[in-house]
Amino acid sequence: MTRQALVVRGGWDGHMPVEATDLFIPHLEANGFTVRVEDVAATGGTPAVYADAEYMATVDLVVQCNTMNTIEKEEFEGLRAAVEAGTGLAGWHGGIADSYRNNSDYLTLIGGQFGCHPGKAPEERTGGQPDNYVPYTVNMLPAAAEHPITQGIGDFDLVTEQYWVLSDDYVDVLATTTQAVRAWDPWNRPVTSPAIWTRQWGKGRIFVATPGHNVEVLQDANVKTIIERGLLWAAR
């Protein structure tokens, strides 16, 4: 039986929501999903489709790539109800972890919220996105060794935005990343945040990976594999 995937995309153009999600649609289709795409620009930036309870009951997986937008009460309640009933919810970077700052219940559903991404030394900054691209390591935890999302993947390095995430202890963390202390930073000890996590909400599974700022990062072999597996893992 064909499963149904809903791709909700939009928000800040720097995260390349169209190009980023287009990378993974063929993977979903190859694994038996029929994919519907909703571009939120057509609905004023909010994910109006989530308020369609009849449709959402048929969705097996929501792939969300919608950064720094807002969500209306009935839209959020529709998404949460679908997840509680078994719809999977998955995404990467700001498309899921920095989507709807206006809704604290959404932040609770996801379990981790983008806080900041400390960048380069002040004298190295030129005013563009690369100011926030730094070398860092994604560190796999012991739980990652046998998990279907991360099995066979070891620690790996990236040069991109390193998310400092505010999270709670209901997330099941598979990998972390640690913000170092540098001469120009105001914090005085290293800070470790979840970089890849899962979460069970009712009957639904949630998957989040914080790497994924742009297409180049998403094409990293480790990042791409983790996200592809995470989408399948989260699906009903």
N, C-alpha and C positions, 0 to 999 in steps of 0.2 A: 504494500500500500504506500502511495506517495505521501511523504510528510510535507507540511507547510512551513515555510520560513518567511518571516517578515523582516525586511531590512529597512530601518528607519534612519535617515541620514540628513545631515545639514549642520547648521551652526557655523562656527568660525572657519573661514576658508583655509587658514593655515594648516589645519589638520586634514585637508584634502579629502573630505567625506565621500565624494563621488568616486574618485580614483581609488581610495583606500578600500571601500566596500566592493568595488568592482573586482579587486584582487581575489576576493573570497567567494563571490557568487558562483563561479564555475566549480569550485570545490564542493559547494552545497549541492549544486545540480548533479554533479558526478556521484554524490552519495544519496541520491534519491529524493531530493527536496524540490518542490515547486516553489519558486522565489517570487515574492511580491515586494516591490520597492516603493517606499513612500519618501519623497523629498519634502522635508518640512517647510521649505521656503514657500511652498504653495499654500500652506495653512498658517502663515504668519510666524513660523518658527516653532510652534507648539506641535506635539505629536498627536494630532486629532484622531488618528486611527485607533489609538488606545482606548478611546471612549466608546468604540463600537463593540459592545459586549458579545453580540452574536458572532461577529467575525473573529474576535480575539479568542473565543472558545475553540476555534478550529486551528489556531496557530501552535505549532510544536516548538518553534524557536524564534525568538526575537533577537536580531543582531542590530544593536544600536550604535550609531556613530553620529552623535548630535551634541556638539560642544557649546557651552555657555549660552543656552537658550532657557526658556521657561516652560513649565508644564502646568496646565490647568487642573483643578481639583478632580474633575470627572475623568480626565485623561490619566492622571496618576492612579486613581482608584481602579480604573479599568486595567491598567498594566499590572498592578499589584494583585488584583483578583485573578488575572490570567496566570500569573506565576504561582500563586497559591494553589491553583487548580492543576498545575503541572506543566505549563508553558516554560520552556527554558529561556533564559536571558543572558546574553553574552556580548562582550565588547572589549575594546582596548582603549587605553590612554584617556584623553579628555572626552572621548565619545560616549563613555559610560561613567567615568569617575569624576567628570566635571561638567555634567549635563544640566542639572536643574538646581542651582544653588538656592532657589526660592522655596524649595520644598524639603523640609527636614525629614519627612517620612520617606522620600525617595532616597535620601542619604542613608537612612537606616536600612532600607531594602538592599542597597548595594553593599554596605558595610565598610566602604573606604571612600574618602573624598580627597581629591587633589587639594593640597595646601599651597605648595609653591614648588618651583624648580630652580634652586640657586644656580647661578651661572658662573661665567668666567671672572677672572680678576677685573676690577673696574677699568684698569688701563688697557685691557684687551678688548673691550666692548666697542662696537661700532654702531649700535642702534638697530640691528636686525635680529631675526630669529636665531642666528648662530651664536648670539651672545649667551644663550642658555644651553648650548651644546657642550657637554663636558664628558670626559671619559669616565665610565663607571662599570661596575661588575654586577651582574645579576647572580646572586648566590642561591643555589638550590639547597633546600632543607632535606633532612632525611626522608620526610614524607613524600618527597618528589620522586624518589627512586623507583617506586612501584606504582605510582599513580598513572593512569592511562594518558593524562595530558602531558606529563613530563618525563615519563619513563625513558631511560637511555640518554637524557640530556644532562650535561654537566654545567658547571658555572660557565658563564660566557660574558664577554665584554662588548660594550656599545659606546658610541660617541653620539649622544643625543640628549634630549631633556631627561633629567633624572628626577622622577616624581618623589617628592616628600608628601606622604599620604597620611591623613588622619583616619584612624580605623578603630574598630572595636574587636573584642576577643571572640566574637561569633564567626569571624572569618577563618576558614581553613587554609592556612598559608602554605604554599608550595615553594615560593622563592621570595627572597628579600633583596633589598639594596640599601647600602649605608652611605649617608651623607657624611663626608669627611669634615673635619674642622680645618679651615684654612685661615691664613693670616687676616683676611679681610672680613671674615664671617663673625656675626655676633654670638653664635652659640659656642659653648666651650667643651662639648664632648660629642663624639659621633652619634648620629641619629639613624636608627634602622627602621625602615618602612617595608610593608609588604609590596612585592612587585608582581606576584602572580597569586591569585587566591580563588577559592570557590566558596559557595555559600548555599545552604539548603534553606528554602523559604516555602513552607507548606509542602506541596508535592513538587515544587519547581526547583530546578538547579540554576545557579548563577555562576558565571565565569568572568573573571576580570584579569586582564594583563595590562600593566601600566606602560611598557614599551609600545611604541606605535605612533610616534609624533607625525610621521609622514610616510609616503610610499617607500622611500629608501630604507627606513627602519623596518617596515613591515616585510620587506623582501629579504631581510637577514634570515638565514636558514633556520636559526633557532627560534626566532620570533615567529616566523611564518608557520613552522611546524607546531609550536605551542598553541597558536591561535586556531589553526585548522583543527587540531585535536580538541581544543576547548569548545569550539562550536558544536562538534558532534557529541561531546560529553554532556553539554548542557541541554541538548534537545530532548524533548519528551521521548 
